[in-house]
């Protein structure tokens, strides 16, 4: 178990750790000269059997060093709040308690130190007074029932009882990490002769062994850096492995000392991530004097990092003291964070602790972050149990749940460890999970958009699959939409002709008169090349009523054999394939695809060239950007590989 000290400067935190463990945690000459802690210190305590049981992180108490205290508080399972008997509760006692409480620490012990300095006659009364101060301070927090010990590091009074209490707390079995990947927040990096680069930290989750390949994140440009573990010290003893809850030092190969520092994480490669946007649950400290306004600049302490950013409240404009709200942190530098990680917000000048945050989603979106759909997802992510959380999240994922990203955000080494509900549909080779209700909603939406398309374009056979996606679910992934389309086709709700999708009843069936006329129309359209005859010309040439010609051509269009480029002007499919090939050639040329280039390539007049390009835009083969027409990279329309 890792114990972190907390308390005001000069209240005896370092002396108390030395009395409990026999280890001097001050290591810098300046600390010894000034008599105060400046950096984090570490000590270890063994139980009666000789096995290391406790690790102590001794933090500085000076208000200007709170950022160092916050780095040391990461991974602490038990807080040792130190209050000097002569001073009582002081400003940094209050702020350190706020930090511990906002970080979600639920176990604590209070040590009232320096009792040897009290006058014997007034000792009992003074201790009662300090105890009352402590109880009032802890009231309303998860630490309200913390045990209180009166001790003196100088005389040793009360030290044995405090030590045994802490060892007993460490003997309480801890929960298993299961499939959790290794995550270790780095609080120190240095070099040792003959060893190389060494990093230290408290293992937040998982296990690490000698020889493991790890990632250091965030790396250069946000990309993780690969390293290998050459050696391990766990609780200051050589070891082959270290696990969650242990202080450890890792000797690393593949990284120089100046390439890794406090704020980085060592982790299993499959969960490495770096982000500048994080959706969180934010709680404003009850004793904060002012409301927290959306957009407020803050210092964000996550893991061992300290970065500047701003907080955006997602459901309101301000958060009152003691309140909790969903928010997004927008950071000025990349950090690593996973679901459930705790952090602290301080004001822009880093002089006051404001709030605590719990990470909900490290992959927070910039757009649609306040939509009802997104807020429902965040409410699901706020649920405590993983199985309950994943099930609820799946129900609020209309476009499916990306399993690899979800596992990474949860700190799981493998997506297979996600507790998906049994009814979940797993598609795309195991990459995406979909709720049956979400599939039904997508199918209904696709059919609704297809009916609307047929109503607005009765003479067209229908859109291709990608165009229908743009009409119905533009944010759906390729794999998800392919699954939806295949489901619609398999159930007979939709039919396909060539590349085009349509409702089964929309398919044209030619009667005998139309069939006979079509056999005469198609050759004439093909013979017309890039300038086929108009409806009135075809009717005159064939001595057929214009209405029947128009009706037959509309039926051919619904069969995908001809397409109406402008009113009463139809192009057969082979001709459009030739024109599409020329359009692709223009796109690949230096000048790109525009009206002039297409006119020159086809030999058409400018007006007709523009009409054909506008048709290509309309059916989704191209899209217009100012004067240019860009081929959609995902289109399969009018290709040579049709079938």
Beta strands, then each sheet from edge to edge (+ up, - down):
strand 1: 2-7
strand 2: 41-46
strand 3: 52-58
strand 4: 78-84
strand 5: 108-113
strand 6: 147-150
strand 7: 183-185
strand 8: 188-192
strand 9: 196-205
strand 10: 207-209
strand 11: 213-217
strand 12: 225-234
strand 13: 237-239
strand 14: 241-243
strand 15: 247-253
strand 16: 265-268
strand 17: 275-284
strand 18: 292-293
strand 19: 296-302
strand 20: 305-313
strand 21: 318-319
strand 22: 324-335
strand 23: 342-347
strand 24: 353-361
strand 25: 401-402
strand 26: 425-427
strand 27: 432-434
strand 28: 495-497
strand 29: 500-502
strand 30: 562-566
strand 31: 569-572
strand 32: 622-625
strand 33: 628-631
sheet 1: 2+ 3- 1- 4- 5- 6-
sheet 2: 8+ 9- 7+ 16- 11+ 12- 13+
sheet 3: 8+ 9- 15+
sheet 4: 10+ 14-
sheet 5: 17+ 22- 20+ 19- 23+ 24- 17+
sheet 6: 18+ 21-
sheet 7: 25+ 27- 26+
sheet 8: 28+ 29-
sheet 9: 30+ 31-
sheet 10: 32+ 33-
end
